[in-house]
């Protein structure tokens, strides 16, 4: 008798799947509305160094590390739905805090606002990812998570477009050369800064309103509850996780992957600025970033389809190798070819987050709730690594090619050695997890 393959999403769980998947797009908006803010704050507040401006990403992604474990403990005690509602509440509060931050013109206040937003996102990701995994057959869990995550880039594209149209294009401080800006009176500088900080805050405040609307829909929607009879003790959960080599390696790999993603999507702005300055071109970084996100979205759909035929671990290895090659191109190739290579990394990064997530939590029981928190905490890689890349950009001063490594590689190009290392780590995890699974099946 021919075995019927389990559907990726069964009719029984279709509506909860759709509602929860909408949250993936919602945090995509926040992620990619924030990525260009490193460049935006540097323009509005030129007194900031590249390293200081990169604290935008540190504040944003550190919230995941800080709140992921409390979020996991919260949903263990209460329910998935409670975790989602609390996450959306924190998301909205952080977005609305942009108003007093702009009114006081304090960079640190903006950092606090971003941190509160991601405390909310930590709740959403810690809840939504494992919930998607259990909404159907275990055999299709990784494929189902890739399908849900495929809607995340739609939100990311929306965030990028909002950043370009409503923020970057509207910044008055970007209309001046460095010399002309420094020649302005203190009153003129203050007026421009107040205007631009207001411009930065408006999309976040609007996003807070949208979050409240979605929270109302979630409150009215029936969600699956945590089965009390399946709960194991917290100490038992940690014990099982510590003994799981595949999981521990997955957490480390996830930190490297997120670091690579955030570095590639953040510092493409500085990469383009350097090309415009040295080659007298007029490229718009956001447009290249949008192309990167379209490739990322296409790669995720393609990857989800390929997983019907190719083992997820093996596919992760192939994509890790492809991303590493493209990253080497971004470092070594001059001009537009290097930029195209940088954009091309995104198609290979597309499947990495959900695939690492699915592989690391494979065959877990109730300990997956705490295990999920560890994988969300790994997003801290997006907080730490951009700061390290910003420090490389500051080697020779505020410029992006003050230092030429090996005599021909501008420091901004060389800084992508960090995402290259990260993607090699991802490829190795795909290789090692595939071999581990192969040996298990043989035994």
C-alpha positions, 0 to 999 in steps of 0.5 A: 500500500502506498504511503500518503505523505503528510501535508505541510499544513493540515486543515485542522491547523490552517487558521492558527498557522495563518495567524501566527505566520502573520507575526513573522512578517510583523517582526520582519518590518521592525528588523529591516526598518532598523537596519538602515538606522545605523547609517541614518543616525550617523548622518543626523548625528555626525559626532557619532563614530561608526562603532557608536552608530552600530550600537543601534544594532546592539540595542536592537538585538540584545533584547532577544538575548535578555528576554528569550529565556523569561519568555520561554518560562512565561509560556511554560507557566501560562500559554502560547497566546499569553506569550504572544499578547505580552510580546505585542504589548512590549513591541507597541510600548517600544515603538511609542517610546520613539516620540519622547526620544525624538522630543529630547533628541537623545541617542540613548533614548532611541537605543532604549526604545529599540531594546524594548521593541526587541524584548517584545520580539523575543516573546514573539519568536520564542513563542511562534517558532516552536508553535509552528513546528507542532502545528502538523506532522513532525516529518514536515516540521522543518519544511513548515517552519521554512514556509512560515519564515518565507513570509518574514521577508515580505515584512522585511521588504516593507520595512526597507521601503518605509526606511527609504521612502519615509526616512532616508529620502526625507532626512534634511541632514543628508542634503549637505556635504560634510563641509556645508553641514559643518558651516551651518549655525548652531540654530540651523543645525538644531532645527535640522536635527529636530526635523530628522529625529522626528522623521525617524520616529514617525514610522515606529509610532505608526508601527506601534498602532499597527501592532495594537490592531493585530493584538486585538485580532490575536486576542479574539483568536483561539490558539492551541494551549500548552499541554500540561500533562506533557510538561517536564521539570525545568531541570530535566529540560536543561539536562536533556539540552546540555546532553544534546550535541546537535542542539548546542552546536545549533545554538552557536551556529545560529548566533554566527548566522544572525551576525552574518545576516545583520552585518550584510544588510546593515553595512551594505549602506557603507559599502555603497557610500564608499563606491559612490565616493571613490568611483563617483557613482550614484548608487542607492543602497536601499534599492540594492538591499531591496533586491537582496531581500527579493533574492532572500524571499525567492531563496526561501521559497526555492529552499522550501521546495528543495527540501521535498527532495534534499535533506535539510542539513545537506541543503544547509551545507550547500547554501553555506558554501554558496554564501561563503563564496559570494562573501569572498567576492564582496571582499575581493572584487572591485566596484559593482561586481563586489556589490553584486556579490554582496547582494547575492549572499542573501539568496544563500542566507535565505533558508538558514535561520529556520533550517538551523532552528528545525535541525537543532530542535529535531526530535525534541519533546517538551524541552523544545520550549526551553530549547527554543529560547536558547536559539532565540537568545543566539540572535545576540550574534546580531548585537555583537558582530555589527559592533565588531564590523563597525570597529574595523570601519574605524581603523583609519578614521571616519572614512570607509577606505582610509586603510587598504588591506594588502594594499588594494582592499578597502577597509569596508570591503575587508570588514566582510571577512566577519560574515564570511567566517560566520557562513563557513560555520553555518556550512560546517553545521550542515555538514556535521548534522547531516553526517550525525543523522546519517550515522543514527539512521544506519544504526 
